[in-house]
Amino acid sequence: MNQDRNKLLSKIAYLYYIENLNQAQIAESLGIYRTTISRMLTEARNEGIVKIEIENFDTSLFKLESYVKEKYGLEGLEIVSNEFDDTPEILSDRISQIAAGVLRNLITDNMKVGFSWGKSLSNLVDSINTKSVRNAHFYPLAGGPSHIHAKYHVNTLIYEMSRKFHGECTFMNATIVQENKLLADGILHSRYFEDLKNSWKELDVAVVGIGDFSGKGKHQWLDMLTEKDFTNLHQSGAVGEICCRFFDQEGSAVCPDLQERTIAISLEDLKKIPNSLAVAYGDVKVPAILSVLRAGLVSHLVTDKKTIIEALALDGDAIFQDIVSE
């Protein structure tokens, strides 16, 4: 590069980054088209004239987010860093706060929002700040479990969300797994349930957790499954669930009999929702999270760095190692 060109690039970079002039102002000052200024700023960075450093943060986290988003076709991804002094409670709080911010930005006027249930989503709802939107409506994505703290129940969560967003909500009065298909069909085809079932096909946003099927996690609702269900799930290669819709390592639904007895949105309908946010992290959930990513069941994910790295490793991905080692 000749000296005059180098000087011009340096001057433009100085005016933009040090003097804080915008591109239009620089263009007027130097008599150069604004589009040319934009190209020259890019050239200055590429030639090493401008070096941008971000202090006090591990920027490899941003590169990792971009890599995972592109690899799995996600619309949004937030990876929470792992600190050496994190306790499970502290990490959970930080993930909940980030997820709350993501969800708050997703919800706007006239939206229909579906919610699953559980501790992670309860923490999200606790963390989210109020927002005034018009005509928002909140719907349950699944029936409730037989034994669960009322704080984590889907009806509690959608009531709190409707209160914080000045909207309306529709409750569900059914357990998520029925004893047989006949009972499930009676609920699914009942008059009161028709509107709710139709709403699942009209949702703008869905919020779910991802459950594991490793045998290591604690699930208060597993008492709703029979011994035959457990046997079938193990034989089918189930690795996780969303709204008690169990899936294998490729994210495909398993155990048709159990699926027919489940009162919840289907995986197929979940996948069609424009914005679907999952909040999930932890060693035991890695296979389930990877399956969800592979199948594209959700468009947005909030997790932590350790979990996503383990998911990439399980997927046989070696490229990410260069990113996290930078």
C-alpha positions as CSV (number, residue, x, y, z in Angstrom):
1,M,0.0,0.0,0.0
2,N,1.4,3.4,-0.9
3,Q,2.0,6.1,1.7
4,D,-0.7,8.5,0.5
5,R,-3.3,5.7,0.6
6,N,-2.1,4.6,4.1
7,K,-2.3,8.2,5.3
8,L,-5.9,8.7,4.0
9,L,-7.1,5.4,5.6
10,S,-5.5,6.4,8.9
11,K,-7.1,9.9,8.8
12,I,-10.5,8.5,8.1
13,A,-10.1,5.9,10.9
14,Y,-8.9,8.7,13.3
15,L,-11.9,10.9,12.5
16,Y,-14.4,8.0,12.9
17,Y,-13.0,6.2,15.9
18,I,-11.2,9.0,17.8
19,E,-13.1,12.2,16.9
20,N,-16.4,10.3,16.8
21,L,-17.5,11.9,13.5
22,N,-20.1,9.9,11.5
23,Q,-19.5,8.7,8.0
24,A,-21.6,11.5,6.4
25,Q,-19.6,14.1,8.3
26,I,-16.3,12.6,7.2
27,A,-17.5,12.3,3.6
28,E,-18.4,16.0,3.6
29,S,-15.1,17.1,5.2
30,L,-12.9,15.1,2.8
31,G,-15.1,15.4,-0.3
32,I,-15.5,11.6,-0.6
33,Y,-18.7,9.7,-1.1
34,R,-20.1,8.2,2.1
35,T,-20.2,4.7,0.6
36,T,-16.5,5.1,-0.1
37,I,-15.9,6.1,3.5
38,S,-17.6,2.9,4.7
39,R,-15.4,0.7,2.4
40,M,-12.3,2.5,3.5
41,L,-13.0,1.9,7.2
42,T,-13.4,-1.8,6.4
43,E,-10.1,-1.6,4.5
44,A,-8.4,0.1,7.4
45,R,-9.4,-2.8,9.7
46,N,-8.4,-5.4,7.2
47,E,-5.0,-3.8,6.7
48,G,-4.3,-3.7,10.5
49,I,-4.4,0.1,10.6
50,V,-7.3,-0.1,13.0
51,K,-7.2,-2.8,15.7
52,I,-10.3,-3.0,17.9
53,E,-10.0,-4.6,21.3
54,I,-12.8,-5.1,23.8
55,E,-11.5,-5.0,27.4
56,N,-12.7,-7.1,30.4
57,F,-14.6,-9.6,28.4
58,D,-13.9,-12.9,26.6
59,T,-14.8,-12.1,23.0
60,S,-14.4,-15.7,22.0
61,L,-17.9,-16.1,23.5
62,F,-19.3,-13.9,20.8
63,K,-17.5,-15.9,18.1
64,L,-18.8,-19.1,19.7
65,E,-22.4,-17.8,19.6
66,S,-22.0,-16.8,15.9
67,Y,-20.6,-20.2,15.1
68,V,-23.3,-22.2,16.8
69,K,-26.1,-20.0,15.4
70,E,-24.8,-20.6,11.8
71,K,-24.2,-24.3,12.4
72,Y,-27.6,-25.1,13.7
73,G,-29.7,-22.4,12.0
74,L,-30.7,-20.6,15.1
75,E,-32.2,-17.1,15.0
76,G,-30.9,-16.2,18.4
77,L,-28.4,-17.6,20.9
78,E,-27.2,-16.3,24.3
79,I,-24.3,-18.2,25.9
80,V,-23.7,-17.3,29.5
81,S,-20.1,-17.5,30.6
82,N,-19.1,-19.8,33.5
83,E,-17.3,-18.1,36.3
84,F,-15.0,-20.1,38.6
85,D,-17.0,-19.2,41.7
86,D,-20.4,-20.0,40.2
87,T,-22.8,-21.9,42.4
88,P,-25.8,-23.7,40.7
89,E,-28.0,-21.0,42.1
90,I,-25.9,-18.1,40.8
91,L,-25.6,-19.6,37.3
92,S,-29.4,-20.3,37.3
93,D,-30.1,-16.7,38.2
94,R,-27.8,-15.3,35.5
95,I,-29.3,-17.6,32.8
96,S,-32.8,-16.6,33.9
97,Q,-32.0,-12.9,33.7
98,I,-30.5,-13.3,30.2
99,A,-33.5,-15.4,29.0
100,A,-35.9,-12.8,30.5
101,G,-34.3,-10.1,28.4
102,V,-34.5,-12.2,25.3
103,L,-38.2,-13.0,25.8
104,R,-39.1,-9.4,26.7
105,N,-37.7,-8.2,23.4
106,L,-39.6,-10.9,21.5
107,I,-43.0,-10.0,22.8
108,T,-44.7,-7.0,21.1
109,D,-48.3,-5.9,20.5
110,N,-51.0,-8.4,19.4
111,M,-48.9,-11.4,20.0
112,K,-50.0,-14.9,21.1
113,V,-47.4,-16.5,23.4
114,G,-47.3,-20.1,24.6
115,F,-45.6,-21.3,27.8
116,S,-44.5,-24.6,29.1
117,W,-43.8,-25.1,32.8
118,G,-41.0,-25.9,35.3
119,K,-38.4,-24.4,37.5
120,S,-36.3,-22.7,34.8
121,L,-39.3,-21.0,33.3
122,S,-40.6,-20.0,36.7
123,N,-37.2,-18.3,37.3
124,L,-37.4,-16.6,34.0
125,V,-40.9,-15.2,34.8
126,D,-39.6,-14.0,38.1
127,S,-36.7,-12.2,36.4
128,I,-38.6,-10.5,33.6
129,N,-39.5,-6.8,33.9
130,T,-42.9,-5.5,33.2
131,K,-43.7,-4.2,29.7
132,S,-46.7,-2.5,28.4
133,V,-48.0,-4.1,25.2
134,R,-51.4,-4.1,23.6
135,N,-53.6,-7.2,23.2
136,A,-51.0,-9.9,24.2
137,H,-52.5,-13.3,25.1
138,F,-50.7,-16.1,26.9
139,Y,-51.5,-19.8,26.4
140,P,-50.4,-23.0,28.1
141,L,-48.5,-25.4,25.8
142,A,-49.1,-28.4,27.9
143,G,-51.2,-29.8,30.7
144,G,-49.9,-29.7,34.2
145,P,-48.0,-32.5,36.1
146,S,-49.6,-34.5,38.9
147,H,-47.2,-33.3,41.6
148,I,-45.4,-30.0,41.2
149,H,-44.9,-26.9,43.3
150,A,-47.7,-24.5,42.4
151,K,-45.1,-21.8,41.6
152,Y,-43.8,-23.9,38.6
153,H,-47.3,-24.8,37.2
154,V,-48.1,-23.6,33.7
155,N,-51.2,-21.7,34.8
156,T,-49.2,-19.8,37.4
157,L,-46.6,-18.8,34.8
158,I,-49.1,-17.6,32.2
159,Y,-51.0,-15.7,34.8
160,E,-47.8,-13.9,35.9
161,M,-46.9,-13.2,32.3
162,S,-50.3,-11.7,31.5
163,R,-50.0,-9.5,34.6
164,K,-46.5,-8.3,33.7
165,F,-47.4,-7.6,30.1
166,H,-51.0,-6.3,30.8
167,G,-52.5,-9.0,28.7
168,E,-54.9,-11.9,28.9
169,C,-54.4,-15.6,29.5
170,T,-56.1,-18.9,29.0
171,F,-55.8,-21.7,31.6
172,M,-55.6,-25.4,31.1
173,N,-57.3,-27.8,33.5
174,A,-55.8,-31.2,32.5
175,T,-52.8,-33.3,33.5
176,I,-50.2,-33.6,30.8
177,V,-50.3,-37.4,30.5
178,Q,-53.6,-39.3,30.6
179,E,-54.0,-43.0,31.5
180,N,-55.2,-44.0,28.1
181,K,-55.9,-42.6,24.6
182,L,-59.6,-42.6,25.1
183,L,-59.3,-40.1,28.0
184,A,-56.8,-38.0,26.1
185,D,-59.1,-37.9,23.0
186,G,-62.0,-36.8,25.2
187,I,-60.0,-33.8,26.4
188,L,-58.4,-32.9,23.0
189,H,-61.8,-33.0,21.2
190,S,-63.9,-31.4,23.9
191,R,-65.5,-28.0,23.2
192,Y,-63.6,-26.2,25.9
193,F,-60.3,-27.4,24.5
194,E,-60.9,-26.6,20.9
195,D,-60.0,-23.0,21.0
196,L,-56.8,-23.7,23.0
197,K,-55.7,-26.4,20.5
198,N,-56.3,-24.1,17.6
199,S,-54.3,-21.4,19.3
200,W,-51.2,-23.6,19.2
201,K,-51.2,-23.2,15.4
202,E,-51.4,-19.4,15.7
203,L,-48.7,-18.7,18.2
204,D,-46.1,-16.0,17.6
205,V,-43.8,-17.0,20.5
206,A,-43.3,-20.2,22.5
207,V,-41.2,-20.6,25.6
208,V,-40.1,-24.1,26.7
209,G,-37.7,-26.0,28.8
210,I,-35.7,-29.0,27.5
211,G,-35.9,-32.1,29.8
212,D,-33.4,-35.0,29.8
213,F,-34.1,-38.7,29.9
214,S,-30.7,-39.8,31.4
215,G,-32.1,-41.2,34.6
216,K,-29.9,-38.6,36.5
217,G,-32.3,-35.7,36.6
218,K,-35.1,-35.2,39.0
219,H,-38.6,-34.9,37.4
220,Q,-41.6,-34.6,39.7
221,W,-43.9,-35.6,36.9
222,L,-42.4,-38.9,36.0
223,D,-44.8,-40.7,38.3
224,M,-47.3,-40.1,35.5
225,L,-45.5,-42.6,33.3
226,T,-46.0,-46.3,33.5
227,E,-43.4,-49.0,33.7
228,K,-44.3,-49.9,30.1
229,D,-43.7,-46.2,29.1
230,F,-40.2,-46.3,30.7
231,T,-39.4,-49.5,28.9
232,N,-40.6,-48.2,25.5
233,L,-38.7,-44.9,26.0
234,H,-35.4,-46.7,26.7
235,Q,-35.9,-49.1,23.8
236,S,-36.7,-46.2,21.4
237,G,-33.5,-44.3,22.3
238,A,-35.3,-41.4,23.9
239,V,-32.8,-38.7,25.1
240,G,-35.1,-35.9,26.1
241,E,-38.4,-34.1,26.0
242,I,-40.2,-30.9,25.5
243,C,-43.7,-30.6,27.0
244,C,-43.4,-34.4,27.7
245,R,-43.0,-35.0,23.9
246,F,-40.1,-37.4,24.0
247,F,-37.6,-37.5,21.1
248,D,-34.5,-39.4,20.1
249,Q,-31.0,-38.2,19.3
250,E,-32.1,-36.8,16.0
251,G,-35.0,-34.9,17.6
252,S,-37.7,-37.2,16.2
253,A,-40.8,-38.1,18.3
254,V,-40.8,-41.6,19.8
255,C,-43.3,-43.8,21.6
256,P,-46.5,-43.2,19.6
257,D,-48.7,-44.6,22.4
258,L,-47.3,-42.1,24.9
259,Q,-47.6,-39.3,22.3
260,E,-51.3,-40.1,21.9
261,R,-51.9,-39.9,25.7
262,T,-50.1,-36.5,26.0
263,I,-52.0,-33.2,26.3
264,A,-49.4,-30.8,24.8
265,I,-48.4,-29.1,21.6
266,S,-46.7,-31.5,19.2
267,L,-43.1,-31.2,18.2
268,E,-44.2,-30.5,14.6
269,D,-46.4,-27.6,15.6
270,L,-43.6,-26.2,18.0
271,K,-41.2,-26.2,15.1
272,K,-43.5,-24.0,13.0
273,I,-43.8,-21.2,15.6
274,P,-41.9,-18.1,14.3
275,N,-40.1,-17.5,17.6
276,S,-39.5,-20.4,20.0
277,L,-37.2,-19.9,23.0
278,A,-35.7,-22.7,25.0
279,V,-33.9,-22.3,28.3
280,A,-31.7,-25.3,29.1
281,Y,-28.3,-26.1,30.5
282,G,-26.4,-28.7,32.5
283,D,-24.4,-31.9,31.8
284,V,-27.4,-34.2,31.9
285,K,-29.3,-32.2,29.3
286,V,-26.5,-32.1,26.7
287,P,-27.8,-35.0,24.6
288,A,-31.3,-33.5,24.6
289,I,-30.1,-30.0,23.8
290,L,-28.0,-31.4,20.9
291,S,-31.0,-33.3,19.5
292,V,-33.2,-30.1,19.7
293,L,-30.5,-28.2,17.8
294,R,-30.1,-30.9,15.2
295,A,-33.8,-31.0,14.5
296,G,-34.3,-27.2,14.6
297,L,-37.1,-27.6,17.1
298,V,-36.5,-24.1,18.5
299,S,-35.3,-20.8,17.0
300,H,-33.7,-19.3,20.1
301,L,-31.7,-20.8,22.9
302,V,-30.2,-19.6,26.2
303,T,-27.6,-21.8,27.8
304,D,-24.1,-21.6,29.3
305,K,-20.7,-22.0,27.7
306,K,-19.9,-25.3,29.4
307,T,-23.1,-26.9,28.1
308,I,-22.8,-25.7,24.5
309,I,-19.2,-26.9,24.3
310,E,-20.1,-30.3,25.6
311,A,-22.9,-30.4,23.0
312,L,-20.5,-29.5,20.2
313,A,-18.1,-32.2,21.4
314,L,-20.9,-34.8,21.5
315,D,-21.7,-33.8,17.9
316,G,-18.1,-34.6,16.9
317,D,-17.3,-31.0,16.1
318,A,-13.6,-30.1,16.4
319,I,-13.7,-26.6,14.9
320,F,-15.1,-25.0,18.0
321,Q,-11.9,-25.8,19.9
322,D,-10.0,-23.2,17.8
323,I,-12.6,-20.6,18.8
324,V,-12.7,-21.2,22.5
325,S,-8.8,-21.4,22.7
326,E,-8.4,-17.9,21.2
